[in-house]
Amino acid sequence: MRWMRSIRWINALLMCGAIFGCKNSRPVSYLGEADLQYYKDRSLAIEYSNVDQPTSEDVVNSQRPHTVRDRGHDEIWEMPLLQAVHLAVQNNKMIRTRGGNLTLLQTPQNAPSIYDAALRDTGFLFGSRGVEAALADFDASFTSQLVFGKNAVVANSLNPFAATGAGFVNNTDTGALTSTLQKTMANGGTISLNHNVNYVGTNAPSQLFPSSYNGIAQVQYVQPLWAGSGVEYNRIAGPARAGLGAVTGVSQGVAIARINTDISLADFENAVMTMVKDTEDLYWELYLAYRQFDTDNANRDSLLRTWQEVKAKMDVGATGGNASNEAQARDAYLEARANLENSWAGILAAENALRKQLGMPVNDGKLIRPSDNPLDGEYVAQWESTLIDALTRRLELRKQKWQIKSLELQRIAAENVTNPQLNFIGGYQVNGFGNNLLSNTNVDGTTAAGYNSFYGAMARADQTGWNLGLQFSMPLGFRAAHAQLRNIELQLVKARAALSAQELDISHEIAETMQRIDISYMTARTYLDRKVATERRVQATQAEYEAGVRDATLDLVLRAQASNAAAEIAYYTSLVNYNKAITELHMRRGTILENDGINLTEGEWNAVAQQEAVRRAWARSFATPNNWLKTEPAEFASPVPYPKTDIYPGVPDSDGILPTAAPVDGMQPSDQQVEPGAETTSY
């Protein structure tokens, strides 16, 4: 039992190696005491990654921010609204929105950007693949393997009369070359070209050649006939994978990947629209801050003059110049000065918020001031045309319709895989055999046919083979496939219900926005009338106080001035709210980018696809009508901007756009005298 003792020795050696190899080494001893605090501080410190990324020049070169006590006179930048919008679009690669600042700081990978559509289109992971990754399933693949070997085997024979003799050692040299070129077709079929070459060299007797080459050149084709067959299925779900009975999903094809890209484009456009709306809102808020400052400045100057007049009267002992009046006037002036300082701080805060929205540095030596005035005329929006715009342009509806289209295609593919898998298999091969791999002659000196060259014998093609057949497989019951189909059908039903609910919500949003526009305009008219009334009140009370009328007091003058300032601020606030409501209406109806001169287009998708599209366009241009064609293919995507429906009145113009009302003349104060208790409905 020598082999048993050998195994025991081997096990003992392995155990010793494991014991001594895993044993911890003894610590090294040093003289003296060591202070390892520097090591502990270093090992416990928080690490910061060393990234080769320079800081933005807008941050490095920015000057110190403006403050209330900053008396520097910066250059005033008179900025139109359109310029502000275009700067926001031009400067922001990361889409900035007022509600997304926290996302940009904490989870920037989730913040919208100009790269999102490209990232979606170049996705390669299963379940989130882009078009290129989906097309890769149809790419040809080439595999090759070359292996050499040698083997020596003792012949277990005691026959001394054998040709090899007792204890003969059979030496065999081997070599194998295997190469395959495989391509999956658009209809799901797979064609493969196989070339195999095997070499055997042996010292065994009774061989035709001591070394020989044999192999094949083969073409094999497998075509699904039932489940997983057809161009439509493969464009939706991708090529059928091994084990179709175990459902792997039907959303990995080129068509679904392209729909996902379109959904990503809609998300990007929605982010741009939100950024534009936020830019316009911040622009008008900065305008309101300047108006607030102008009003507070005028009120401060008016109260300063009043205080100076009262103090002058008190100094000479004139009527109305007592100490209480002087203290009241000074109190009102100081309050107005504090309001002015807060207004200046409001300008700086609004200007800084607008700068951040525009992607500009904190301070570049200029102070932005809006040069456009808000619309003060009546804006009349037609309900029918506005609703049609919203139902056709809203990105939420576009995304949901793409989702419905995706589920419709997935349902077709899921229904396909509820069938058994039946494949047609066919192949043809040419066999080769030879003493040498290559030779300039086929004469081998042994056979009449001549097998001196492997490739020479293969070229004669007198040794061929073929195969034809069918391959069938199916899971009994198709439980997983039917569950997938049912799930997709339920998702489709829910998606359609969600689309109807979204359309209803959008109609309510349009209605609420139009109501907001109307009430903002009406309150602005009222506040304008109040502003005129408070100006007359200031003039009247000031004149009565200066004339020494008995009931005219300084308190009435100060109250009138404060009421005038409040009325003016309320008027401009309502006017800004009116313009912000109009901007929101354009946002709700999906026309905000068009109104601001921003046009988003998709770049060239694929050079080969573009060339093929041009070729087909030329073919269609020279095509003739086919009277035998009974049906027309359904449109996959329609560029028509408005639905073909007669439920809404209105006739589109030559460009297919329904007319909308234009703003009327500017807002004017009413000259109507409002009597106490009287009701008025005209303005």
C-alpha positions, 0 to 999 in steps of 0.5 A: 500500500505504497500509495496510501503511505504517500498520501499520508506524507503529503497530508502531513506536509500540507498541515505543517505548511498551514500551521507555520504559514498562518502563525503570527510573527513575533513583534519586534522589540525596540529600546526605549518608549515610543509615542505613536500619537502622530500615527494615531492622528494620521490613521484616524483622520478623515481622508480627502480624495486628490482629484485633478479638477481645477476650481471654476474661474467664476468662483476664483475670480469673483469679488467680495459680495455686495453688502448694505454698508458697501458704498462702492459704485458698481457699473449698472448692467441694464439687462433685458429679460430675454438676455437673462433667459439666454444667459441661463441656458448658455451658462448652465450645464447643470440645469439650475432650478429653485427647488433643485439647489439642495439636490445639486449640492447633496446628490449631484448625480440626480440633478438634471444636466445636459449630459442626461440624454447622452448618458441614457443613450449610452447605457449598457447595463441590463434593464437600462440599456441605450440604443447602442447597447441594444444594437450590440446584440446583433453585432457579429462576434468572433471567437478562436482557440488554439491549444497544444498538448502532449501525452505519454501513456504506457500500454498495459500489455504483457504480450511479448509478440505484440508489434509494440512490445511489452511496456510500449509507451504511446506518445501523442502530440495534439493541437486544436484550432477552433474558430467561430464567426457568429451573427444574429439577424434582425429576424432572430435567426443566428448564422455561424461560420465554424472552422475546426482543425485538429492535429494528432501526431503519434508513434502508434503503429497501424496508422495511415500517417504518423501525423495527420490533420482533420477538421471541418469548415461549417455554416450553421443556421438556426431560425426561431419559427414560433416564440422569439421569431420575427423582426418585430419581436427582436426590435422590441425585446432583443434576440431570444436568449437561451432558456426562453421558458424562464422569462428574462424580460421583453424590454431590452430591444432597440425600440424600447431603448429608443423610447427610453431615450425620448423619455430622457429627452422629455425630462431634459426639456422639462428641466430647461422649461423649469429653469427658464420659468424660475429665471423669469420669476427671479427677474421680476422679483428683482424688478419688484425689489428695485421698485420697493427700493424706489418707493421706500427711498421716496417715502424716506425723502418725504418723511425727512422733509416733513421732520425737517419742517416740523423741527424748524417750526419747533426751533422758532416756536411756530404753530405745529412745531411742538416736541411731540410732533417733532418726535413723531416725525423723527420716528416715522423718518427712522422707520422709513430709513430702516425700510430703505436699508431692508429694501437695499438688502432685498435688491442685493439678495434678489440680484444674487439669486438671479446671478446664481440662476444665470450661472454667473459669479457672485460679483463681477463689478456690475450690478444687474438691474432689469431694463424691461417693464412688466406687462401692464395691459390685459392679457386675454387667453382663449380657453380652447386654444390654451387647452389644446396647446397644453394637451399636445405640448405638455411634457408630462403627457408626452412622457406618459404617451411614450410609456404607453407606446413602450408597454404596447410594444412590450405586450406584443413581445410578451404575447409572443413568448407565451408560445412554445419555442420551435427552431429550424436548424440547418447546416452544411460542412466540408470535411478535410484530412491530410498528412500536412496542413499545407502542401503544394501537392496532394500526392501522399505516396500511400493513397490513390486519392492523395491526402498530403494536404489538409486544405487541399483535400478540403478544397476538393470538397469530396467529403461533405455533410449536412443536417436539417431538423427542428428543435422544440421546447416549452415549459408546461403551463407557461405560468411565468410567461402568462404572468409577465403578459398579465402584468404588462397588460395591467401596467398598460391599463394603469398607464392609460388611466394615468394619462386620462387623470393627467389630462384632467389635472392639466385642464384644472391647472390651466383653469387655475392659472387663468383665474390667477391671471384674471384676479392679478389683473383686477387687483392690480387695477384696484391697487392702481386706483388706490395709489392715485387716491393715496397720492391725492390724500397726501396732497390734501392732508399736507395742504390742510396741515400747512394751512393750519386747518383745525382738524389737520394734524401731523399724524394724518400727514404721516399716515397718508404718506405711509398709506401712499407708500404701501399702496405703491408697493402693493400695486407693483407687487400685484403687477409682478404677480400678474406677469408671473401668472402669465409666465406660469400660463406659458409654462402650463401650456408648454410654450414658454421656450418658444416665447423666449426664443429657445429651440431644442432639437435632437442631434444626429443620432447615428451616421449610418442611420442618417444615410439609410434614412436619406436613401429611403427618402429618395426612394419614397420621392420616386415611388408610385402609388400601389393600388394593391396595398390595402392597409397602411402601417401605423405611425410609430411617432407623429410630429403633428403638433395638434390632435385631429379632433373636432371637440374644440372650436377654433381654426388653426392658421397656416402654421397649424397654431390656433390664434391667441389674444394679444395684450391690449393697451397699458393699464390706466387708472379709473376716473370713476368716483366710487361712492360708499356702498356702491358696487362697480363692475367696470374698470 
